[in-house]
Amino acid sequence: MNGVEQNVEQSGYAVVPASVSEDTIRSLEQTLEGREHGVRNLLTNPVIRNFAASEIVRTSVASVLGEGCFAVRGIFFNKNPSANWKVVWHQDCVIAVRERVKIAGWGPWSLKAGVTHVRPAAQVLDRMLAIRIHLDDCGLHNGPLRVIPGSHRQGFLSDSQIHDLPKEEAASCVVHRGDAILMRPLLLHASSPALHPSNRRVIHLEFGADELPSGLEWHDRVAPQVVPFS
């Protein structure tokens, strides 16, 4: 087991320094220029789709999920002076799918930006991983991601369980431009408003490792890229 995989297994997350080069960041900035606050369904963007399929991204993700993994959802968000929000403690509990299929124990269902979402069985989320590519430095005063290490191993948590879980051991993920954070969906996480807000741009990509049951299909399924990302 490599160091990244071990950290993800034990703590539910890992920081990967200098994951993305400066040239790649500039390419990403160009395609996201003018996106002030956030964008869902990011994998509809051809540049981001190619990026999610590239070795640049897949190397870290595949070290945990295996070479058969594939991107299934993308979101861009930017905490800045005009959109300096708070994110309460929560887990990422839903996946994006093409259409509803009745499966015992799955639900509730919802619609986000025109795409069907559902809370699947916990076993599905246990086989998923998100990678957050940071396009800006994010220190303690810029509303960094905060996580409860190991909380991903507790399955789905109710609102009362989340409220009662001790937060004293929370870790702040301080990162630099080009760093990446890998995290399990069920890892309990939050972020505070920035004390000194500036751009905190993040490309959040979610990966799966398995097909869905009962004929249900991922809304997006991005296979590995043959040519290098540029």
RAMONOR-V795577 format. One record per helix or strand of 3 or more residues. SS is the DSSP state (~ for helix, > for strand). FROM is the first residue (numbers start at 1). LEN is the number of residues. If there is no record, write none. Layout:
SS;FROM;LEN, SS;FROM;LEN
This chain:
~;3;9, >;13;4, ~;22;11, ~;42;3, ~;46;7, ~;55;11, >;70;11, >;87;4, >;95;3, >;109;4, >;115;4, ~;122;5, >;129;6, ~;151;4, ~;159;6, >;180;4, >;189;3, >;200;9
